[in-house]
Amino acid sequence: GRAAEIGSLEPGKLADLVLWKLDTLAHASIADPVTALVFGAAAPVTASFVNGRQVVEDGRLLHVDEDAIARSTRDEAQRLARIAAQA
């Protein structure tokens, strides 16, 4: 098996972990955190680790330029809207 690599949070093991912000107004009336995640409003991710490497910190992706992606997406949406308007 892979018990030496996975299955617990220990130094040297692969680990995926996600932390959500559940102390929001949208989740205030839900006492159980699992119920809040499953049935409540979408909860912001505050931190995420993949294979032990942090990929989200304070809700921001660490290894991509989110602002550049947002700009590119807006530019492309505007370009497609112009094309659609001409059709």
PDB file with one MODEL, atoms N, CA, C and O in Angstrom:
MODEL        1
ATOM      1  N   GLY A   1       0.801  -1.179   0.000  1.00  0.00           N
ATOM      2  CA  GLY A   1       0.000   0.000   0.000  1.00  0.00           C
ATOM      3  C   GLY A   1       0.853   1.256   0.000  1.00  0.00           C
ATOM      4  O   GLY A   1       2.072   1.217  -0.166  1.00  0.00           O
ATOM      5  N   ARG A   2       0.171   2.352   0.190  1.00  0.00           N
ATOM      6  CA  ARG A   2       0.829   3.658   0.177  1.00  0.00           C
ATOM      7  C   ARG A   2       0.795   4.307   1.552  1.00  0.00           C
ATOM      8  O   ARG A   2       0.915   5.527   1.663  1.00  0.00           O
ATOM      9  N   ALA A   3       0.634   3.517   2.590  1.00  0.00           N
ATOM     10  CA  ALA A   3       0.512   4.060   3.941  1.00  0.00           C
ATOM     11  C   ALA A   3       1.713   4.900   4.342  1.00  0.00           C
ATOM     12  O   ALA A   3       1.579   5.810   5.159  1.00  0.00           O
ATOM     13  N   ALA A   4       2.878   4.616   3.788  1.00  0.00           N
ATOM     14  CA  ALA A   4       4.061   5.411   4.123  1.00  0.00           C
ATOM     15  C   ALA A   4       4.009   6.790   3.485  1.00  0.00           C
ATOM     16  O   ALA A   4       4.726   7.697   3.908  1.00  0.00           O
ATOM     17  N   GLU A   5       3.146   6.962   2.445  1.00  0.00           N
ATOM     18  CA  GLU A   5       3.063   8.234   1.720  1.00  0.00           C
ATOM     19  C   GLU A   5       1.822   9.043   2.057  1.00  0.00           C
ATOM     20  O   GLU A   5       1.862  10.274   2.060  1.00  0.00           O
ATOM     21  N   ILE A   6       0.719   8.358   2.342  1.00  0.00           N
ATOM     22  CA  ILE A   6      -0.566   9.040   2.514  1.00  0.00           C
ATOM     23  C   ILE A   6      -1.301   8.489   3.733  1.00  0.00           C
ATOM     24  O   ILE A   6      -0.872   7.510   4.343  1.00  0.00           O
ATOM     25  N   GLY A   7      -2.425   9.141   4.080  1.00  0.00           N
ATOM     26  CA  GLY A   7      -3.286   8.612   5.126  1.00  0.00           C
ATOM     27  C   GLY A   7      -3.249   9.367   6.433  1.00  0.00           C
ATOM     28  O   GLY A   7      -4.107   9.165   7.293  1.00  0.00           O
ATOM     29  N   SER A   8      -2.261  10.238   6.594  1.00  0.00           N
ATOM     30  CA  SER A   8      -2.188  11.040   7.815  1.00  0.00           C
ATOM     31  C   SER A   8      -1.378  12.295   7.523  1.00  0.00           C
ATOM     32  O   SER A   8      -0.659  12.367   6.527  1.00  0.00           O
ATOM     33  N   LEU A   9      -1.504  13.276   8.397  1.00  0.00           N
ATOM     34  CA  LEU A   9      -0.734  14.515   8.255  1.00  0.00           C
ATOM     35  C   LEU A   9       0.554  14.378   9.054  1.00  0.00           C
ATOM     36  O   LEU A   9       0.570  14.563  10.270  1.00  0.00           O
ATOM     37  N   GLU A  10       1.623  14.052   8.354  1.00  0.00           N
ATOM     38  CA  GLU A  10       2.930  13.869   8.972  1.00  0.00           C
ATOM     39  C   GLU A  10       4.001  14.410   8.040  1.00  0.00           C
ATOM     40  O   GLU A  10       3.818  14.406   6.822  1.00  0.00           O
ATOM     41  N   PRO A  11       5.122  14.877   8.593  1.00  0.00           N
ATOM     42  CA  PRO A  11       6.217  15.339   7.736  1.00  0.00           C
ATOM     43  C   PRO A  11       6.636  14.254   6.741  1.00  0.00           C
ATOM     44  O   PRO A  11       6.801  13.089   7.101  1.00  0.00           O
ATOM     45  N   GLY A  12       6.802  14.665   5.486  1.00  0.00           N
ATOM     46  CA  GLY A  12       7.242  13.747   4.452  1.00  0.00           C
ATOM     47  C   GLY A  12       6.129  13.030   3.711  1.00  0.00           C
ATOM     48  O   GLY A  12       6.383  12.385   2.694  1.00  0.00           O
ATOM     49  N   LYS A  13       4.892  13.129   4.205  1.00  0.00           N
ATOM     50  CA  LYS A  13       3.769  12.486   3.525  1.00  0.00           C
ATOM     51  C   LYS A  13       3.074  13.479   2.601  1.00  0.00           C
ATOM     52  O   LYS A  13       3.093  14.688   2.832  1.00  0.00           O
ATOM     53  N   LEU A  14       2.456  12.935   1.542  1.00  0.00           N
ATOM     54  CA  LEU A  14       1.668  13.759   0.638  1.00  0.00           C
ATOM     55  C   LEU A  14       0.368  14.124   1.341  1.00  0.00           C
ATOM     56  O   LEU A  14      -0.241  13.285   2.006  1.00  0.00           O
ATOM     57  N   ALA A  15      -0.056  15.374   1.193  1.00  0.00           N
ATOM     58  CA  ALA A  15      -1.282  15.784   1.869  1.00  0.00           C
ATOM     59  C   ALA A  15      -2.002  16.846   1.057  1.00  0.00           C
ATOM     60  O   ALA A  15      -1.386  17.783   0.549  1.00  0.00           O
ATOM     61  N   ASP A  16      -3.316  16.687   0.940  1.00  0.00           N
ATOM     62  CA  ASP A  16      -4.187  17.716   0.389  1.00  0.00           C
ATOM     63  C   ASP A  16      -5.064  18.188   1.545  1.00  0.00           C
ATOM     64  O   ASP A  16      -5.639  17.375   2.268  1.00  0.00           O
ATOM     65  N   LEU A  17      -5.160  19.478   1.711  1.00  0.00           N
ATOM     66  CA  LEU A  17      -5.922  20.046   2.819  1.00  0.00           C
ATOM     67  C   LEU A  17      -6.517  21.361   2.356  1.00  0.00           C
ATOM     68  O   LEU A  17      -5.835  22.170   1.728  1.00  0.00           O
ATOM     69  N   VAL A  18      -7.796  21.577   2.666  1.00  0.00           N
ATOM     70  CA  VAL A  18      -8.466  22.827   2.317  1.00  0.00           C
ATOM     71  C   VAL A  18      -9.078  23.407   3.583  1.00  0.00           C
ATOM     72  O   VAL A  18      -9.703  22.683   4.358  1.00  0.00           O
ATOM     73  N   LEU A  19      -8.903  24.703   3.797  1.00  0.00           N
ATOM     74  CA  LEU A  19      -9.511  25.414   4.924  1.00  0.00           C
ATOM     75  C   LEU A  19     -10.506  26.426   4.368  1.00  0.00           C
ATOM     76  O   LEU A  19     -10.168  27.235   3.504  1.00  0.00           O
ATOM     77  N   TRP A  20     -11.735  26.372   4.875  1.00  0.00           N
ATOM     78  CA  TRP A  20     -12.777  27.288   4.442  1.00  0.00           C
ATOM     79  C   TRP A  20     -13.089  28.273   5.555  1.00  0.00           C
ATOM     80  O   TRP A  20     -12.938  27.959   6.736  1.00  0.00           O
ATOM     81  N   LYS A  21     -13.526  29.467   5.171  1.00  0.00           N
ATOM     82  CA  LYS A  21     -13.955  30.487   6.136  1.00  0.00           C
ATOM     83  C   LYS A  21     -15.447  30.277   6.398  1.00  0.00           C
ATOM     84  O   LYS A  21     -16.282  30.541   5.532  1.00  0.00           O
ATOM     85  N   LEU A  22     -15.766  29.806   7.581  1.00  0.00           N
ATOM     86  CA  LEU A  22     -17.159  29.519   7.920  1.00  0.00           C
ATOM     87  C   LEU A  22     -17.731  30.469   8.965  1.00  0.00           C
ATOM     88  O   LEU A  22     -18.877  30.307   9.385  1.00  0.00           O
ATOM     89  N   ASP A  23     -16.947  31.458   9.391  1.00  0.00           N
ATOM     90  CA  ASP A  23     -17.460  32.409  10.388  1.00  0.00           C
ATOM     91  C   ASP A  23     -18.020  33.648   9.693  1.00  0.00           C
ATOM     92  O   ASP A  23     -17.725  34.780  10.074  1.00  0.00           O
ATOM     93  N   THR A  24     -18.835  33.407   8.665  1.00  0.00           N
ATOM     94  CA  THR A  24     -19.448  34.497   7.912  1.00  0.00           C
ATOM     95  C   THR A  24     -20.916  34.622   8.302  1.00  0.00           C
ATOM     96  O   THR A  24     -21.474  33.717   8.922  1.00  0.00           O
ATOM     97  N   LEU A  25     -21.532  35.723   7.948  1.00  0.00           N
ATOM     98  CA  LEU A  25     -22.950  35.923   8.219  1.00  0.00           C
ATOM     99  C   LEU A  25     -23.783  34.839   7.540  1.00  0.00           C
ATOM    100  O   LEU A  25     -24.776  34.377   8.102  1.00  0.00           O
ATOM    101  N   ALA A  26     -23.387  34.435   6.339  1.00  0.00           N
ATOM    102  CA  ALA A  26     -24.137  33.412   5.602  1.00  0.00           C
ATOM    103  C   ALA A  26     -24.140  32.068   6.320  1.00  0.00           C
ATOM    104  O   ALA A  26     -25.028  31.248   6.084  1.00  0.00           O
ATOM    105  N   HIS A  27     -23.172  31.830   7.183  1.00  0.00           N
ATOM    106  CA  HIS A  27     -23.076  30.554   7.887  1.00  0.00           C
ATOM    107  C   HIS A  27     -23.389  30.678   9.381  1.00  0.00           C
ATOM    108  O   HIS A  27     -23.258  29.701  10.117  1.00  0.00           O
ATOM    109  N   ALA A  28     -23.794  31.849   9.832  1.00  0.00           N
ATOM    110  CA  ALA A  28     -23.968  32.109  11.262  1.00  0.00           C
ATOM    111  C   ALA A  28     -24.995  31.193  11.921  1.00  0.00           C
ATOM    112  O   ALA A  28     -24.849  30.851  13.095  1.00  0.00           O
ATOM    113  N   SER A  29     -26.021  30.793  11.192  1.00  0.00           N
ATOM    114  CA  SER A  29     -27.082  29.992  11.815  1.00  0.00           C
ATOM    115  C   SER A  29     -26.833  28.489  11.710  1.00  0.00           C
ATOM    116  O   SER A  29     -27.667  27.695  12.146  1.00  0.00           O
ATOM    117  N   ILE A  30     -25.696  28.087  11.138  1.00  0.00           N
ATOM    118  CA  ILE A  30     -25.412  26.661  10.962  1.00  0.00           C
ATOM    119  C   ILE A  30     -24.303  26.267  11.935  1.00  0.00           C
ATOM    120  O   ILE A  30     -23.156  26.688  11.786  1.00  0.00           O
ATOM    121  N   ALA A  31     -24.657  25.456  12.928  1.00  0.00           N
ATOM    122  CA  ALA A  31     -23.699  25.107  13.982  1.00  0.00           C
ATOM    123  C   ALA A  31     -22.683  24.060  13.537  1.00  0.00           C
ATOM    124  O   ALA A  31     -21.529  24.094  13.965  1.00  0.00           O
ATOM    125  N   ASP A  32     -23.104  23.134  12.682  1.00  0.00           N
ATOM    126  CA  ASP A  32     -22.234  22.037  12.263  1.00  0.00           C
ATOM    127  C   ASP A  32     -21.438  22.442  11.017  1.00  0.00           C
ATOM    128  O   ASP A  32     -22.044  22.794  10.004  1.00  0.00           O
ATOM    129  N   PRO A  33     -20.103  22.405  11.058  1.00  0.00           N
ATOM    130  CA  PRO A  33     -19.306  22.850   9.912  1.00  0.00           C
ATOM    131  C   PRO A  33     -19.508  22.009   8.650  1.00  0.00           C
ATOM    132  O   PRO A  33     -19.447  22.543   7.542  1.00  0.00           O
ATOM    133  N   VAL A  34     -19.745  20.719   8.797  1.00  0.00           N
ATOM    134  CA  VAL A  34     -19.986  19.881   7.610  1.00  0.00           C
ATOM    135  C   VAL A  34     -21.298  20.288   6.955  1.00  0.00           C
ATOM    136  O   VAL A  34     -21.374  20.404   5.732  1.00  0.00           O
ATOM    137  N   THR A  35     -22.327  20.505   7.762  1.00  0.00           N
ATOM    138  CA  THR A  35     -23.610  20.967   7.235  1.00  0.00           C
ATOM    139  C   THR A  35     -23.445  22.319   6.556  1.00  0.00           C
ATOM    140  O   THR A  35     -24.035  22.561   5.503  1.00  0.00           O
ATOM    141  N   ALA A  36     -22.651  23.195   7.145  1.00  0.00           N
ATOM    142  CA  ALA A  36     -22.413  24.511   6.552  1.00  0.00           C
ATOM    143  C   ALA A  36     -21.770  24.381   5.176  1.00  0.00           C
ATOM    144  O   ALA A  36     -22.149  25.094   4.247  1.00  0.00           O
ATOM    145  N   LEU A  37     -20.803  23.481   5.036  1.00  0.00           N
ATOM    146  CA  LEU A  37     -20.136  23.299   3.744  1.00  0.00           C
ATOM    147  C   LEU A  37     -21.050  22.671   2.704  1.00  0.00           C
ATOM    148  O   LEU A  37     -21.022  23.054   1.534  1.00  0.00           O
ATOM    149  N   VAL A  38     -21.864  21.701   3.129  1.00  0.00           N
ATOM    150  CA  VAL A  38     -22.704  20.975   2.179  1.00  0.00           C
ATOM    151  C   VAL A  38     -23.947  21.764   1.799  1.00  0.00           C
ATOM    152  O   VAL A  38     -24.310  21.817   0.624  1.00  0.00           O
ATOM    153  N   PHE A  39     -24.605  22.379   2.776  1.00  0.00           N
ATOM    154  CA  PHE A  39     -25.896  23.000   2.529  1.00  0.00           C
ATOM    155  C   PHE A  39     -25.884  24.524   2.585  1.00  0.00           C
ATOM    156  O   PHE A  39     -26.842  25.155   2.139  1.00  0.00           O
ATOM    157  N   GLY A  40     -24.838  25.124   3.115  1.00  0.00           N
ATOM    158  CA  GLY A  40     -24.784  26.571   3.249  1.00  0.00           C
ATOM    159  C   GLY A  40     -24.335  27.256   1.966  1.00  0.00           C
ATOM    160  O   GLY A  40     -24.095  26.611   0.946  1.00  0.00           O
ATOM    161  N   ALA A  41     -24.229  28.556   2.042  1.00  0.00           N
ATOM    162  CA  ALA A  41     -23.724  29.341   0.914  1.00  0.00           C
ATOM    163  C   ALA A  41     -22.276  28.949   0.643  1.00  0.00           C
ATOM    164  O   ALA A  41     -21.598  28.402   1.513  1.00  0.00           O
ATOM    165  N   ALA A  42     -21.817  29.230  -0.553  1.00  0.00           N
ATOM    166  CA  ALA A  42     -20.424  28.926  -0.892  1.00  0.00           C
ATOM    167  C   ALA A  42     -19.501  29.615   0.106  1.00  0.00           C
ATOM    168  O   ALA A  42     -19.632  30.810   0.369  1.00  0.00           O
ATOM    169  N   ALA A  43     -18.584  28.858   0.649  1.00  0.00           N
ATOM    170  CA  ALA A  43     -17.654  29.397   1.644  1.00  0.00           C
ATOM    171  C   ALA A  43     -16.320  29.697   0.976  1.00  0.00           C
ATOM    172  O   ALA A  43     -15.814  28.880   0.207  1.00  0.00           O
ATOM    173  N   PRO A  44     -15.747  30.864   1.261  1.00  0.00           N
ATOM    174  CA  PRO A  44     -14.448  31.181   0.661  1.00  0.00           C
ATOM    175  C   PRO A  44     -13.342  30.273   1.195  1.00  0.00           C
ATOM    176  O   PRO A  44     -13.294  29.966   2.386  1.00  0.00           O
ATOM    177  N   VAL A  45     -12.465  29.855   0.304  1.00  0.00           N
ATOM    178  CA  VAL A  45     -11.299  29.062   0.693  1.00  0.00           C
ATOM    179  C   VAL A  45     -10.250  30.023   1.233  1.00  0.00           C
ATOM    180  O   VAL A  45      -9.879  30.981   0.555  1.00  0.00           O
ATOM    181  N   THR A  46      -9.771  29.777   2.441  1.00  0.00           N
ATOM    182  CA  THR A  46      -8.735  30.644   3.005  1.00  0.00           C
ATOM    183  C   THR A  46      -7.346  30.087   2.775  1.00  0.00           C
ATOM    184  O   THR A  46      -6.385  30.844   2.640  1.00  0.00           O
ATOM    185  N   ALA A  47      -7.229  28.751   2.730  1.00  0.00           N
ATOM    186  CA  ALA A  47      -5.930  28.123   2.472  1.00  0.00           C
ATOM    187  C   ALA A  47      -6.162  26.766   1.833  1.00  0.00           C
ATOM    188  O   ALA A  47      -7.159  26.097   2.105  1.00  0.00           O
ATOM    189  N   SER A  48      -5.227  26.370   0.981  1.00  0.00           N
ATOM    190  CA  SER A  48      -5.298  25.059   0.350  1.00  0.00           C
ATOM    191  C   SER A  48      -3.886  24.543   0.123  1.00  0.00           C
ATOM    192  O   SER A  48      -2.993  25.281  -0.293  1.00  0.00           O
ATOM    193  N   PHE A  49      -3.707  23.266   0.404  1.00  0.00           N
ATOM    194  CA  PHE A  49      -2.422  22.597   0.212  1.00  0.00           C
ATOM    195  C   PHE A  49      -2.650  21.394  -0.693  1.00  0.00           C
ATOM    196  O   PHE A  49      -3.596  20.634  -0.486  1.00  0.00           O
ATOM    197  N   VAL A  50      -1.800  21.214  -1.684  1.00  0.00           N
ATOM    198  CA  VAL A  50      -1.867  20.071  -2.591  1.00  0.00           C
ATOM    199  C   VAL A  50      -0.517  19.368  -2.540  1.00  0.00           C
ATOM    200  O   VAL A  50       0.524  19.968  -2.807  1.00  0.00           O
ATOM    201  N   ASN A  51      -0.554  18.084  -2.192  1.00  0.00           N
ATOM    202  CA  ASN A  51       0.687  17.321  -2.004  1.00  0.00           C
ATOM    203  C   ASN A  51       1.638  18.024  -1.042  1.00  0.00           C
ATOM    204  O   ASN A  51       2.857  17.984  -1.212  1.00  0.00           O
ATOM    205  N   GLY A  52       1.064  18.668  -0.030  1.00  0.00           N
ATOM    206  CA  GLY A  52       1.867  19.346   0.978  1.00  0.00           C
ATOM    207  C   GLY A  52       2.343  20.728   0.582  1.00  0.00           C
ATOM    208  O   GLY A  52       2.962  21.415   1.395  1.00  0.00           O
ATOM    209  N   ARG A  53       2.075  21.156  -0.640  1.00  0.00           N
ATOM    210  CA  ARG A  53       2.517  22.473  -1.135  1.00  0.00           C
ATOM    211  C   ARG A  53       1.348  23.448  -1.054  1.00  0.00           C
ATOM    212  O   ARG A  53       0.272  23.166  -1.581  1.00  0.00           O
ATOM    213  N   GLN A  54       1.547  24.595  -0.398  1.00  0.00           N
ATOM    214  CA  GLN A  54       0.465  25.565  -0.273  1.00  0.00           C
ATOM    215  C   GLN A  54       0.216  26.228  -1.618  1.00  0.00           C
ATOM    216  O   GLN A  54       1.138  26.749  -2.245  1.00  0.00           O
ATOM    217  N   VAL A  55      -1.053  26.205  -2.060  1.00  0.00           N
ATOM    218  CA  VAL A  55      -1.425  26.811  -3.335  1.00  0.00           C
ATOM    219  C   VAL A  55      -2.385  27.988  -3.159  1.00  0.00           C
ATOM    220  O   VAL A  55      -2.550  28.792  -4.076  1.00  0.00           O
ATOM    221  N   VAL A  56      -3.023  28.097  -1.984  1.00  0.00           N
ATOM    222  CA  VAL A  56      -3.895  29.232  -1.669  1.00  0.00           C
ATOM    223  C   VAL A  56      -3.532  29.730  -0.282  1.00  0.00           C
ATOM    224  O   VAL A  56      -3.381  28.945   0.653  1.00  0.00           O
ATOM    225  N   GLU A  57      -3.394  31.047  -0.158  1.00  0.00           N
ATOM    226  CA  GLU A  57      -3.138  31.681   1.137  1.00  0.00           C
ATOM    227  C   GLU A  57      -3.989  32.933   1.225  1.00  0.00           C
ATOM    228  O   GLU A  57      -3.982  33.758   0.311  1.00  0.00           O
ATOM    229  N   ASP A  58      -4.720  33.079   2.316  1.00  0.00           N
ATOM    230  CA  ASP A  58      -5.625  34.218   2.499  1.00  0.00           C
ATOM    231  C   ASP A  58      -6.560  34.387   1.305  1.00  0.00           C
ATOM    232  O   ASP A  58      -6.864  35.510   0.903  1.00  0.00           O
ATOM    233  N   GLY A  59      -7.015  33.264   0.739  1.00  0.00           N
ATOM    234  CA  GLY A  59      -7.968  33.302  -0.360  1.00  0.00           C
ATOM    235  C   GLY A  59      -7.377  33.589  -1.726  1.00  0.00           C
ATOM    236  O   GLY A  59      -8.120  33.672  -2.704  1.00  0.00           O
ATOM    237  N   ARG A  60      -6.070  33.744  -1.826  1.00  0.00           N
ATOM    238  CA  ARG A  60      -5.417  34.072  -3.107  1.00  0.00           C
ATOM    239  C   ARG A  60      -4.571  32.898  -3.583  1.00  0.00           C
ATOM    240  O   ARG A  60      -3.870  32.256  -2.801  1.00  0.00           O
ATOM    241  N   LEU A  61      -4.656  32.630  -4.899  1.00  0.00           N
ATOM    242  CA  LEU A  61      -3.785  31.618  -5.495  1.00  0.00           C
ATOM    243  C   LEU A  61      -2.357  32.126  -5.459  1.00  0.00           C
ATOM    244  O   LEU A  61      -2.099  33.278  -5.808  1.00  0.00           O
ATOM    245  N   LEU A  62      -1.435  31.289  -5.045  1.00  0.00           N
ATOM    246  CA  LEU A  62      -0.049  31.722  -4.863  1.00  0.00           C
ATOM    247  C   LEU A  62       0.803  31.600  -6.115  1.00  0.00           C
ATOM    248  O   LEU A  62       1.786  32.327  -6.255  1.00  0.00           O
ATOM    249  N   HIS A  63       0.459  30.710  -7.020  1.00  0.00           N
ATOM    250  CA  HIS A  63       1.369  30.396  -8.113  1.00  0.00           C
ATOM    251  C   HIS A  63       0.856  30.836  -9.474  1.00  0.00           C
ATOM    252  O   HIS A  63       1.392  30.418 -10.501  1.00  0.00           O
ATOM    253  N   VAL A  64      -0.168  31.670  -9.496  1.00  0.00           N
ATOM    254  CA  VAL A  64      -0.665  32.266 -10.733  1.00  0.00           C
ATOM    255  C   VAL A  64      -0.981  33.727 -10.459  1.00  0.00           C
ATOM    256  O   VAL A  64      -1.198  34.121  -9.312  1.00  0.00           O
ATOM    257  N   ASP A  65      -1.005  34.517 -11.503  1.00  0.00           N
ATOM    258  CA  ASP A  65      -1.339  35.933 -11.379  1.00  0.00           C
ATOM    259  C   ASP A  65      -2.840  36.088 -11.619  1.00  0.00           C
ATOM    260  O   ASP A  65      -3.280  36.214 -12.762  1.00  0.00           O
ATOM    261  N   GLU A  66      -3.623  36.078 -10.536  1.00  0.00           N
ATOM    262  CA  GLU A  66      -5.079  36.158 -10.650  1.00  0.00           C
ATOM    263  C   GLU A  66      -5.525  37.427 -11.354  1.00  0.00           C
ATOM    264  O   GLU A  66      -6.466  37.393 -12.147  1.00  0.00           O
ATOM    265  N   ASP A  67      -4.867  38.545 -11.078  1.00  0.00           N
ATOM    266  CA  ASP A  67      -5.253  39.804 -11.709  1.00  0.00           C
ATOM    267  C   ASP A  67      -5.044  39.740 -13.216  1.00  0.00           C
ATOM    268  O   ASP A  67      -5.880  40.233 -13.974  1.00  0.00           O
ATOM    269  N   ALA A  68      -3.948  39.144 -13.661  1.00  0.00           N
ATOM    270  CA  ALA A  68      -3.682  39.010 -15.097  1.00  0.00           C
ATOM    271  C   ALA A  68      -4.724  38.107 -15.753  1.00  0.00           C
ATOM    272  O   ALA A  68      -5.182  38.386 -16.861  1.00  0.00           O
ATOM    273  N   ILE A  69      -5.094  37.029 -15.072  1.00  0.00           N
ATOM    274  CA  ILE A  69      -6.122  36.135 -15.612  1.00  0.00           C
ATOM    275  C   ILE A  69      -7.451  36.870 -15.714  1.00  0.00           C
ATOM    276  O   ILE A  69      -8.158  36.730 -16.712  1.00  0.00           O
ATOM    277  N   ALA A  70      -7.799  37.652 -14.695  1.00  0.00           N
ATOM    278  CA  ALA A  70      -9.054  38.412 -14.715  1.00  0.00           C
ATOM    279  C   ALA A  70      -9.050  39.425 -15.854  1.00  0.00           C
ATOM    280  O   ALA A  70     -10.045  39.561 -16.566  1.00  0.00           O
ATOM    281  N   ARG A  71      -7.936  40.140 -16.031  1.00  0.00           N
ATOM    282  CA  ARG A  71      -7.839  41.111 -17.138  1.00  0.00           C
ATOM    283  C   ARG A  71      -7.998  40.420 -18.484  1.00  0.00           C
ATOM    284  O   ARG A  71      -8.745  40.888 -19.344  1.00  0.00           O
ATOM    285  N   SER A  72      -7.306  39.323 -18.662  1.00  0.00           N
ATOM    286  CA  SER A  72      -7.371  38.581 -19.920  1.00  0.00           C
ATOM    287  C   SER A  72      -8.786  38.076 -20.186  1.00  0.00           C
ATOM    288  O   SER A  72      -9.265  38.122 -21.319  1.00  0.00           O
ATOM    289  N   THR A  73      -9.446  37.597 -19.147  1.00  0.00           N
ATOM    290  CA  THR A  73     -10.812  37.099 -19.288  1.00  0.00           C
ATOM    291  C   THR A  73     -11.759  38.224 -19.669  1.00  0.00           C
ATOM    292  O   THR A  73     -12.601  38.050 -20.551  1.00  0.00           O
ATOM    293  N   ARG A  74     -11.633  39.393 -19.008  1.00  0.00           N
ATOM    294  CA  ARG A  74     -12.477  40.544 -19.350  1.00  0.00           C
ATOM    295  C   ARG A  74     -12.236  40.985 -20.785  1.00  0.00           C
ATOM    296  O   ARG A  74     -13.184  41.251 -21.523  1.00  0.00           O
ATOM    297  N   ASP A  75     -10.966  41.063 -21.185  1.00  0.00           N
ATOM    298  CA  ASP A  75     -10.636  41.477 -22.555  1.00  0.00           C
ATOM    299  C   ASP A  75     -11.251  40.524 -23.574  1.00  0.00           C
ATOM    300  O   ASP A  75     -11.815  40.962 -24.576  1.00  0.00           O
ATOM    301  N   GLU A  76     -11.145  39.243 -23.322  1.00  0.00           N
ATOM    302  CA  GLU A  76     -11.695  38.246 -24.249  1.00  0.00           C
ATOM    303  C   GLU A  76     -13.216  38.319 -24.286  1.00  0.00           C
ATOM    304  O   GLU A  76     -13.808  38.184 -25.357  1.00  0.00           O
ATOM    305  N   ALA A  77     -13.860  38.529 -23.138  1.00  0.00           N
ATOM    306  CA  ALA A  77     -15.318  38.658 -23.094  1.00  0.00           C
ATOM    307  C   ALA A  77     -15.768  39.869 -23.899  1.00  0.00           C
ATOM    308  O   ALA A  77     -16.759  39.799 -24.626  1.00  0.00           O
ATOM    309  N   GLN A  78     -15.045  40.981 -23.774  1.00  0.00           N
ATOM    310  CA  GLN A  78     -15.382  42.179 -24.547  1.00  0.00           C
ATOM    311  C   GLN A  78     -15.191  41.935 -26.042  1.00  0.00           C
ATOM    312  O   GLN A  78     -16.002  42.382 -26.854  1.00  0.00           O
ATOM    313  N   ARG A  79     -14.121  41.225 -26.408  1.00  0.00           N
ATOM    314  CA  ARG A  79     -13.868  40.923 -27.815  1.00  0.00           C
ATOM    315  C   ARG A  79     -14.999  40.057 -28.376  1.00  0.00           C
ATOM    316  O   ARG A  79     -15.482  40.309 -29.480  1.00  0.00           O
ATOM    317  N   LEU A  80     -15.418  39.049 -27.628  1.00  0.00           N
ATOM    318  CA  LEU A  80     -16.503  38.184 -28.081  1.00  0.00           C
ATOM    319  C   LEU A  80     -17.822  38.946 -28.173  1.00  0.00           C
ATOM    320  O   LEU A  80     -18.619  38.692 -29.077  1.00  0.00           O
ATOM    321  N   ALA A  81     -18.062  39.878 -27.250  1.00  0.00           N
ATOM    322  CA  ALA A  81     -19.278  40.691 -27.295  1.00  0.00           C
ATOM    323  C   ALA A  81     -19.288  41.557 -28.551  1.00  0.00           C
ATOM    324  O   ALA A  81     -20.333  41.719 -29.181  1.00  0.00           O
ATOM    325  N   ARG A  82     -18.134  42.115 -28.920  1.00  0.00           N
ATOM    326  CA  ARG A  82     -18.054  42.920 -30.153  1.00  0.00           C
ATOM    327  C   ARG A  82     -18.340  42.059 -31.385  1.00  0.00           C
ATOM    328  O   ARG A  82     -19.055  42.486 -32.291  1.00  0.00           O
ATOM    329  N   ILE A  83     -17.788  40.864 -31.415  1.00  0.00           N
ATOM    330  CA  ILE A  83     -18.031  39.959 -32.542  1.00  0.00           C
ATOM    331  C   ILE A  83     -19.514  39.601 -32.625  1.00  0.00           C
ATOM    332  O   ILE A  83     -20.097  39.592 -33.710  1.00  0.00           O
ATOM    333  N   ALA A  84     -20.118  39.307 -31.477  1.00  0.00           N
ATOM    334  CA  ALA A  84     -21.537  38.948 -31.446  1.00  0.00           C
ATOM    335  C   ALA A  84     -22.403  40.111 -31.897  1.00  0.00           C
ATOM    336  O   ALA A  84     -23.414  39.904 -32.569  1.00  0.00           O
ATOM    337  N   ALA A  85     -22.021  41.330 -31.538  1.00  0.00           N
ATOM    338  CA  ALA A  85     -22.800  42.511 -31.922  1.00  0.00           C
ATOM    339  C   ALA A  85     -22.745  42.745 -33.428  1.00  0.00           C
ATOM    340  O   ALA A  85     -23.678  43.309 -33.999  1.00  0.00           O
ATOM    341  N   GLN A  86     -21.673  42.322 -34.069  1.00  0.00           N
ATOM    342  CA  GLN A  86     -21.521  42.513 -35.514  1.00  0.00           C
ATOM    343  C   GLN A  86     -22.215  41.411 -36.317  1.00  0.00           C
ATOM    344  O   GLN A  86     -22.412  41.554 -37.524  1.00  0.00           O
ATOM    345  N   ALA A  87     -22.581  40.326 -35.661  1.00  0.00           N
ATOM    346  CA  ALA A  87     -23.176  39.182 -36.378  1.00  0.00           C
ATOM    347  C   ALA A  87     -24.631  39.419 -36.711  1.00  0.00           C
ATOM    348  O   ALA A  87     -25.276  38.558 -37.310  1.00  0.00           O
TER     349      ALA A  87
ENDMDL
END
